[in-house]
């Protein structure tokens, strides 16, 4: 029972930094001695100390001896040199008695080896405490390691009748302020936001996190094969990094102007006049983008859906109806039979003012 209590605390610590640690996982740690928490920490950003080291430093600052204590970690301690030294070395050096881990690290350079090293040094280990919760917290990282692509999360706000804008293109605001605040939390947790040229031109979004506190703005990813987005658009301002995905044959003058204002340019080949989603995801993987929040519009969302690479859908439904002439959240799929439609399991339901939030997982 105590293991569950302390691991729950470690998970809560980790959740505060979701989206800020990419390409690293989100990890929390708690140190306990004689039933008392003497140190706690979380991994805050790639390149900074891991959760175990943060917790160790916290305990030492408080004047505690670590010998004989137990550490609860939401992910298996690393055992290799990366941007920081192996955490297993520190756990051995400070003579921890017990290491409790929620789940193993999927990274093949670690997976199980960290715990093996600790056992060989006489440290008691336990794995699997709140494992499902820990795996869900880092589901994007696990998929990134396993499938070598980013976790794809579609998000849109729509009316009761499934529209994201009126026939004239007006869409502000379909959802409530509370819904928009939660949507900004999703941006923060994803670490990157993707839109197509239609959204960039019609809505002129900034795509930054503004309604919730963050230490790091998400990477903005724009798909615009002909660079129709005006240079003075908000997505090109200096408040966050912007990556433009465009075609290989685009005008070099436009490219130079964008490079001069700090925009990263990625040129990809066109297939039948459009980009291949797999090519986009492969390129983002190479950039170490772990989780991408696809915010629209309907054409972009539909292309990702058709690709088969959608891992989660978040929908905010506002109590409004605007009619069949409005713009649908998903465009043409040409599905003939109901049984052939895309199928999803419902994951969560929330209420924000008069809006309903639903999250779904694809039926694999």
Secondary structure, DSSP 8 states (H G I E B T S, - for coil): -HHHHHHHHHHHHHHTTTTTSTTS---EEEEEETTEEEEEEE--STTS--HHHHHHHHHHHTT---TT-EEEESS----S-SSS--HHHHHHHTT-SEEEESS---STTTTTHHHHHHHHTT-EEEE-TTHHHHHHHTHHHHHHHHHSS-EEEEEEEEETTSEEE-TT---TTSS-HHHHHHHHHHHHHHSEEEEEHHHHHHH-------SS--SS--EEEEE-TT--S-TTSGGGSTTS-EEEEEETT--HHHHHHHHHTT-EEEEE--BTTB--HHHHHHHHHHTT--EEEEEE-HHHHHHHHHHT---EEEEEEES----TTSEESS------SGGGS--EEEEEEEEETTEEEEEEEE--
